Amino acid sequence: MHSLLHHDHGTPAASGQPVTLFIDGAQVTVPEGTSIMRAAAVAGGAIPKLCATDTLRPYGSCRLCLVEVEGQRGYPASCTTLVAPGMKVRTESDKLAQIRRGVVELYLTDHPQDCRECKAGVRCELHQMAEQLGVKEPRYGLDGASHQCAKIDDSNPYFSFDPAACIVCSRCVRACGEVQGTFALTIDGRGFASKVVASQDEGFMESECVSCGACVESCPTGALTEKSMQQIGMPEAVVNTTCAYCGVGCSFDAEVKGQEVVRMVPSRAGKANRGHACVKGRFAYTYATHEDRIRTPMIRKKITDPWTPVSWEEAFAYAASEFRRIQEKYGRASVGGITSSRCTNEETYLVQKLVRAALGTNNVDTCARVCLSPTGYGLKSTMGESAGTQAFDSIMQSDVVMIIGANPNEGHPVFGSRLKRRLRDGARLIVADPRETEIVRSPHIQADFHLQLRPGTNVALINSLAHVVVTEGLVNEAFVAARCEKEPFERWRRFVAEPRNSPEAMESVTGVPARLVRGAARLYATGGNGAIYYGLGVTEHSQGSTMVMGIANLAMATGNLGREGVGVNPLRGQNNVQGSCDMGSFPHELPGYRHISDDTVRGEFNGAWGVELDSEPGLRIPNMLEAALDGSFKALYVQGEDPAQSDPNTQHVTAGLAAMECVVVQDIFLNETAKYAHVLFPGSTFLEKDGTFTNSERRISRVRKIMEPLAGLADWEVTIRFAKALGYEMNYSHPSEIMDEIARLTPTFAGVTYEKIDREGSIQWPCNAEAPLGTPTMHVGEFVRGKGKFFITEYIPTREKANARFPLLLTTGRVLTQYNVGAQTRRTPNSLWYDEDRLEIHPQDAEDRGVVTGDWVGVTSRAGETVLRADVTDRVAAGVVYTTFHFPESGANVITTENSDWATNCPEYKVTAVQVVKVQQPSAWQKRFQEQHEQQMKFLKAAQGETHG
Amino acid sequence: MDIEHLADMANDIANFFESELGKEEAHKGIRLHISRYWDPRMRRAIIDHVRQHGDGGLRPSVAAAVRGLPEPPAVT
């Protein structure tokens, strides 16, 4: 069922030259390529239809949209017939009405007769058509063969399929293919026996269906219906907001009943997602009201003490007094804070402001430290701005797409679907990844080149790609001469041309056959618009920043920057990673990526904030933990972040946390870090507050409040009150006022206001006097830094090397249904698909160890040991193992090391040398974890009992 | 601060600047990078290390860079 707000035009928009025709006597002008159905809808009419909807290509099966065209015989379907100049169309006549009524009558003979029996209720399009056409009951009776007793498929936790209500219009099948690109659904059988089935008729849950919900939304009847709508009832209002999962930043129309979300419908007007969604954004929002939500502030003296529930005022007073006590005793710089990439821009801005202005230190960092911080360093150095270059729409103009170290169909599924659509339409594909991910090979998709490199050899690969471009005369000389600094380019050209950087020389390093590297380089350089999209497989390495520079070098050398269809684009892991970086979350930078040592910039903030800011850079997250262990860092304020699960070398992280005297955690759940906390501020979800998120394409979108914060305060209000308790006043009555301050102090945000975002839907920064409506494509005409700068990207092998003791290389990632540390998705039915982290291991390596799928295996590295269940698969190459990090008890980060990117300290999650052996019991760490977990949960339950009692 | 870890970090920084600027000039890039991204207590630790142990565990370009670092402010 479509969104409450949606006015369906029947077929997709076209973009040709204007064509004028006449519909029912009225003159209508639409682009060439438009269907008669859409032209009529644009003119305000509505031709009856069932199988057509404007997200799908016309299909012409229901025969309800027939029209009469002057000079043409018969009754063409208006959905499949395109407009022509001067065409005269009649959409209503006695004959048309007779045909349409006949069609509807036939449908009704095999459909629940009562709207109440059809789960779409009054919004069942078939019942609407019947009413519109004056059909009360079919003249043929209801006694014939039908599907009314067909079994309902209730297997999916989020929606059900009732074949009795299905009219076999194929909208669901087409949505699965055209929009999602999974092709899990089909029409099985012929004639009367035709029915919709998932995969080989094995039910939705067991099929290849990825539960994106596109089929449910496109269903015109109640055949496919959200269970939430069956349970809660029809929604009464719509609130537009932005998803709080990955960095695609999908726009949603939240359909609500009172303060309860009935369903989330991806907004057709959403410029990031264009009406599509994934299983997380559309369905997995119920964590917001999960029983595990923290609803009361709590404090305790020691982490081995039980929690004491307190009022907000007591919690603020206690936290503030502890921070001031610690600063008095250990010094001003003995405290710090971590901002959240899941919170809004405004909240992130306030946390860094609190740390810098109220606490007087620059010890503030963000979880982007551990994911994409090298992007900022690499792109700012080469091009002048710490962000991706394109809008997601740009992919539709790409001819060659190179995906490096990213798995978009799992990590950024809505972008993954658009990518697949572009590939099906003819774009070519290069994938550089140690694993054979879905985008390498899936229905109707086959990468032209899969460069299955060894973990840790990215820079060797990018240099050998560049070597081919330079030595085979594929450099875009005109672009480089006009747009880039000459001398650095010449040095780089000489460097990559050296024989040691050739694909043949690097083959033994990367493991990628030289012929594939040469073919991929030629394709990227000569195949038309070449676009690079990359993920954490690029940044989470000891040479993460070098690799980002290498990517920028390659794009500049081939002229693939500064227009639509090209570019260098990081796929940000979390919803507001870009925003948290933009908002000054790094210890060396104020909002807008301006260094803290810049006297002029600092002076502006001094004036606005009424303080004298420290000019020295502060500690990064790993440095804070180091400093905690050496006794110089004693208190931490963590908003919406869980370093005890997400950061590398868990035992080192928890030792650092345990060494602190006051850890304040602000979160919606008692996460792993909160087990080491002394103060717990209840957090609020994206449904409980106003604000903005900024996605991977620099798009600033509104988050709008749907329900009251469960604990009474939104996250931005908590930070304001904490600051006040520290003696620093922040006077804002609404997040829009925070954004106004951000705009006043940040040149790239100078033109951003809530009023403008509300009007435009969303805005891509930079948004200022030069670009009042924002900037979809960066570096047009010239780079932000002026001329683009090439850097030498020497390949330096990581110190994390496989050897006889640790012969395999572990790399990590995430799956579609779970999200990062899993705090949200583990508390939704998404866990039905993925309920534990598993270790993928190649069949050869498994056989060597006597391991089969399902066995428990010990995974040991130089940092630690954990135990996971094995999944034997050739998705990974021999010598490589892979796991996810969604479940804390798995201890995936017990084995990752503290090796990090040279420039930013982004951890090298993607390369850990390990040994794998078959075992029979959990690791020593897992046993300790379980004991501590049980104790901390006991404390929490006791505190909650106290509150409720 | 764990000086071994700081030395590893500094040596990794040196790897980049030695190839970007050349071994003779690398110390300038390293010095600037450490000045811009390291908190004063980290700079203090590596300065003290070089004063007490010379180049011990550090690439020559790092030691040269550290010797040129201005005194960091006291962490208060």
Interface residues (C-beta under 8 A of the other chain):
Chain A: G331 R332 A333 N362 N363 S542 S545 T546 P587 H588 H595 S597 E616 P617 G618 L619 R620 N623 E626 A627 L629 D630 S632 F791 I792 T793 E794 I796 R799 E898 S900 W902 A903 T904 N905
Chain B: M1 D2 H5 D8 M9 D12 I13 N15 F16 S19 E20 H33 R36 Y37 W38 D39 P40 R41 M42 P72 P73 V75 T76
